[in-house]
């Protein structure tokens, strides 16, 4: 599974069964390899129009945000305690600021509000 950055200069690759997100340049040059305990068996990857990289952790039951370089986790957008079981796909709705998560085992789609941070 893969996704491409809005500028078309990066490709984000995941493979079910491997615990990493690989970021490459379009010429195939490796930019980074990302691993995190909250990302077990990555399944779905999505890049928003603003370049945010969202990745589902199938076994960890999470959705995390990774920086555009693919080097570090910026946030856990959907923690396992939110009742997400085996997420396989993720998409961000820019009009409603919602994350749409597809779940494997029960054919459910969850629509979740992003938590807004106030100063």
N, C-alpha and C positions, 0 to 999 in steps of 0.2 A: 504494500500500500504506500502511496506517496501523495504529496501535495507540493504545489509550487508557490513561491512567494509572489506577491502582487507585481513586483518589478520584473519577475521572471529570472532573477539571478541566483536563486537558491532552490534546491529540491530537498524536501524532508522525506526520509524513507524510514518505514518501520516494517518489521516482519514478525508476525505472530509467533510466539515461542522464544523470541529473543527479547532481552530486557533493555533495549536501547532505541534511541532516535538518532539516525545518522543524517547529518546536514552536509550537502555537497553543492559545489558550484555547478553550473550547467555544463561545464566541460568535464565533469566527473571528479574534479579535485575534492578530496575530503576536507571539509571545513571543521567539523567537530563530531564527536560521538557523545551522546548524553545518556546517563543512567541515573535513576533515583529509586529509592525504596517504595515510593508511592506510585511507581509506574511498573507494575508487574504485568507482563504479556501485553504490550501495546497493541491495540487493534485498529483504532480509527485515528486519522490525523486530518486536521483542517487548518487552513490559514485564512484569517479574516482579511477583509480589504485593507485594514490598517497594518497588516503584517504580524498579528498575534498568532502564535502557533499553539493549537489546542490538540491534546493527545489523550485518548481513552486508555486507561489501564484495565484490561479485561479482568484479570485475577485480583487486582487491588481494588476494583470497584470505584475508580476515581476518574476524574477528568482534570488534567493539569495544564497550565500555561507555561510554555518554554520561551525564552528570549529568541529573537530572530536569528541569532548566531547559532542557536542550538547548544549553548554551553551551560545554561543554568535554568532552574525552575524559578518562575516569577510568582506563581500562585497555584494553590490547589483550588480550582473553581468549583468542583463537585467532590466533596470528601465522601469516603465510604459510608459515613454515618447518615448520609442523605437518602439512603434507600435505593441507590442505583446498584443494580446487580448485573454484572457482566456487560458493561457498555462496549459496543462495537463500532459506533459511529457518532460523530459530533459535528455540529454546525452552529454558527453564530448568526443570529438575526440582528442586523445592524439597525433596523427600524424600531425594534422593541427592546433592544439590549437583553435578549434572552439567549440561553444556550439550549439547543435541541439535541437530546441524547437518545440514540437508539439502543435498546437493550436486546441481548441475544436470546436468553432463555425463555422469555415470556412474550416476545413480540410486542413490547410496549415502547412507546416514544414518550420521553419525559421532556417537558418544557420547563426550564428553570430560570428564575430571575437572577441576574447578577447582583451581588451585594454591592451597593454604592458606598464608597468611602467618603465620609464627610470630614473636613478639616476640624 
